Amino acid sequence: MVLKTLPTLADAPREGNFAALMELYENNYIFLRRLVPQLDGRRDAQVSSIDRGPDLHLEVIERCAYTTTVLLTHRFSSVEALESLPDLRVRIYHDARVAEVMPDGEPVAGNGTLASRWVTNRFLNRWLRYCLGEGHGFEADSGRAVIQRPPARRWAV
């Protein structure tokens, strides 16, 4: 006899559905905050250097009351010039405590679909874990934050 149980809310969401995407956004936020403890600092461009790998560059592109958009990349020196790979724009939603990869440039067919968002944000998730594992990190400023954000609300379910 085979016993099957019905899925519950506590079960992990399946890869590629909306609930899994939201969970991925939350995990990206957690890993990004471990990498960059203070996003409201006075420095808009920072570099994390380690002995055995390429430098990790962070540039704040935009700051708003509830969001911050950053550019995150490794810089490699090639024969011709500097090469930036991967080159991701990430929007951090401080009130919702999520982070997502923003599409670049011109809209492409299928760029905003659930599947394409899953792929790009899964890549960000794995890359952030790799960077943290390699020892990358950006120091917090000792001074006070430039922008005072309201505290995030905790919603009771």
Solvent accessible surface area in square Angstrom, and as a share of the most:
residue,aa,sasa,rsa
1,M,227,1.02
2,V,126,0.73
3,L,147,0.73
4,K,174,0.74
5,T,115,0.67
6,L,156,0.78
7,P,103,0.65
8,T,88,0.51
9,L,187,0.93
10,A,100,0.78
11,D,76,0.40
12,A,89,0.69
13,P,45,0.28
14,R,193,0.70
15,E,134,0.60
16,G,27,0.26
17,N,56,0.29
18,F,129,0.54
19,A,57,0.44
20,A,6,0.04
21,L,3,0.01
22,M,62,0.28
23,E,76,0.34
24,L,9,0.05
25,Y,10,0.04
26,E,82,0.37
27,N,51,0.26
28,N,0,0.00
29,Y,24,0.09
30,I,83,0.42
31,F,35,0.15
32,L,0,0.00
33,R,70,0.26
34,R,153,0.56
35,L,0,0.00
36,V,1,0.01
37,P,64,0.41
38,Q,36,0.16
39,L,6,0.03
40,D,23,0.12
41,G,4,0.04
42,R,147,0.54
43,R,103,0.38
44,D,71,0.37
45,A,71,0.55
46,Q,23,0.10
47,V,81,0.47
48,S,6,0.04
49,S,79,0.51
50,I,32,0.16
51,D,150,0.78
52,R,165,0.60
53,G,29,0.28
54,P,44,0.27
55,D,50,0.26
56,L,0,0.00
57,H,35,0.15
58,L,4,0.02
59,E,78,0.35
60,V,17,0.10
61,I,84,0.43
62,E,73,0.33
63,R,61,0.22
64,C,60,0.36
65,A,58,0.45
66,Y,103,0.39
67,T,24,0.14
68,T,0,0.00
69,T,2,0.01
70,V,0,0.00
71,L,37,0.18
72,L,0,0.00
73,T,2,0.01
74,H,9,0.04
75,R,82,0.30
76,F,82,0.34
77,S,98,0.63
78,S,56,0.36
79,V,147,0.85
80,E,153,0.68
81,A,64,0.50
82,L,122,0.61
83,E,79,0.35
84,S,37,0.24
85,L,94,0.47
86,P,32,0.20
87,D,64,0.33
88,L,27,0.13
89,R,72,0.26
90,V,0,0.00
91,R,57,0.21
92,I,0,0.00
93,Y,58,0.22
94,H,20,0.09
95,D,74,0.39
96,A,63,0.49
97,R,90,0.33
98,V,22,0.12
99,A,0,0.00
100,E,25,0.11
101,V,16,0.09
102,M,34,0.15
103,P,71,0.44
104,D,84,0.44
105,G,77,0.74
106,E,139,0.63
107,P,122,0.77
108,V,101,0.58
109,A,107,0.83
110,G,42,0.40
111,N,46,0.24
112,G,50,0.48
113,T,67,0.39
114,L,69,0.34
115,A,69,0.53
116,S,30,0.20
117,R,107,0.39
118,W,34,0.12
119,V,98,0.56
120,T,58,0.34
121,N,0,0.00
122,R,81,0.30
123,F,94,0.39
124,L,0,0.00
125,N,4,0.02
126,R,136,0.50
127,W,17,0.06
128,L,0,0.00
129,R,109,0.40
130,Y,117,0.44
131,C,0,0.00
132,L,47,0.24
133,G,65,0.63
134,E,41,0.19
135,G,53,0.51
136,H,9,0.04
137,G,37,0.35
138,F,9,0.04
139,E,141,0.63
140,A,54,0.42
141,D,32,0.17
142,S,128,0.83
143,G,35,0.34
144,R,170,0.62
145,A,28,0.21
146,V,85,0.49
147,I,46,0.23
148,Q,113,0.50
149,R,49,0.18
150,P,73,0.46
151,P,124,0.78
152,A,25,0.19
153,R,180,0.66
154,R,198,0.72
155,W,193,0.68
156,A,106,0.83
157,V,196,1.13
